[in-house]
Amino acid sequence: MPDPSLLQRLKERKLVQWAVAYLAGAMFIVKPFDGLISLMGNVPVTTRVTGYWSVQRSDGSPSTLRGVVGQVPAAFLVALLLGCAGDGAPPPALEPLALSEPIEHLASVAVREPMVVEHPQGALFVAGFTQAIEESGQPPKLFGSVDAGATWERVSVGTPTQGAVGNSDVDLAVAPDGTLYFLTMGFDRTRGEGTHVAVGVSRDIGETWTWTYLSQDRFDDRPWIEVAPDGVAHVIWNDGQGVSYAVSTDSGNTWTERARVHPQGGSSHLAVGPEGEIAVRITPHSASGSRYHEGVDLIAVSMDGGTTWEKMTPPGNRVWGPSLSDPGGLPRWVEPVAWDAEGALYYLWSEGSDLWLARSRDHGRTWESWSIVSGQQRLYFPFLAARGPGQLAATWFSGFGNDLRAHVALIDTRGNTQPSVRSADPFRLDSWGLTGGSPVPATGGEYLPVIFLSDGDLGVVAPIQNFPENRRGFSWYRVSF
């Protein structure tokens, strides 16, 4: 006799009818397909289902139609029984994240495409760059806060004669021992090409800096830096001839350039895991968009500190073209990856009006994929951060022109179900570009950085690039959950 309490819970959730109809339909579908597949011979099909999950075999090949269709009713029934094992009440709606009012720091220059990091002793640092030609050859821009972001001050990072030169892409990282790294690149705005990659190191919370040129090759572009738990610093960049890679094992005193991660493509993103695992996202565009290597769409993973790399095709469907926007008009540049505290690897990307998240528990060999956000507007320029087991923070943009909005969300992937996504209300940036001489809302870069703060909140930095009102700098947001 079925458990009456279980049946009652099923009725209360109005799922009995759905269960019966679904299982009956599944039986109707599976039986005819079973005979058809016997004739066809287990034809492989794609198992990726919008909003649910996808499966690959351990060798990377897709599951067969027989396996997929046959597993669907069982998976549904298990999920149904587990979902009704509680008290019968429907799951509560997730409350939105609380986005603070912005704290603005106005500066003499715009702080485009910013990056943010928190020092172990609590100080916050924000870096960014300006496109002003007169800033070429000048020190890169760094700002600090010692009161949790309530106020900010410009940080002196040295002089050009000391190697402190940068006017383009930046990144920040901090080691477990408090060593602070400031990575930057130079860009010749008259010729439209990169000039160098340099890294500054501070061992006294930003008071003093030493600088090293990692590269001075033509077309140097998009550097990233991460520090492993053992203190080894890893840096990647590109120059139109592949993804370059350098490491420091002595807290930034010396640097060694190793073999390239890949001979083609661009350095789209870098992540280091809890055991020193390294993931590099490699995409077709490089050299500030002037080079395009068709078919290069990879995630490279190293489990031995960057000595060897295994390169795999990431999950999902992306359309690439020679321009920085795909043929459908979707801008792409940073394709973020992140490791959580348990060594799971995550990848976040856009497919038009859908934002997708994938997780790999075997270092990128197989993936589970979910459509986590869908909307009417196109979604683009995502960014991703991880902390703890299965806890992620993400940002992205939606829409263009007057419809442009920024988004931030907390994502919980614990368990084997669809991840939960808690978002803050979309917000506008005080960032503008020019189209035909008229100001239009703009992103101010190709991502919006987000970090987990030590006090439990999220931190987000957005550029202020308001030429009509002569306002430049950045905005600091706290996100509570």
TAGICOR-V333867 format. One record per helix or strand of 3 or more residues. SS is the DSSP state (H for helix, E for strand). FROM is the first residue (numbers start at 1). TO is the last residue. If there is no record, write none. Layout:
ss:SS from:FROM to:TO
ss:SS from:FROM to:TO
This chain:
ss:H from:4 to:12
ss:H from:16 to:40
ss:H from:65 to:83
ss:E from:97 to:99
ss:E from:103 to:106
ss:E from:112 to:118
ss:E from:124 to:129
ss:H from:133 to:135
ss:E from:141 to:145
ss:H from:160 to:162
ss:E from:170 to:174
ss:E from:180 to:188
ss:E from:193 to:202
ss:E from:210 to:215
ss:E from:221 to:227
ss:E from:233 to:238
ss:E from:243 to:248
ss:E from:256 to:262
ss:E from:266 to:272
ss:E from:278 to:283
ss:H from:287 to:289
ss:E from:298 to:302
ss:E from:310 to:312
ss:E from:337 to:339
ss:E from:345 to:351
ss:E from:354 to:360
ss:E from:368 to:374
ss:E from:379 to:387
ss:E from:391 to:398
ss:H from:401 to:403
ss:E from:405 to:412
ss:E from:420 to:424
ss:E from:431 to:435
ss:E from:438 to:441
ss:E from:450 to:452
ss:E from:458 to:466
ss:E from:471 to:480
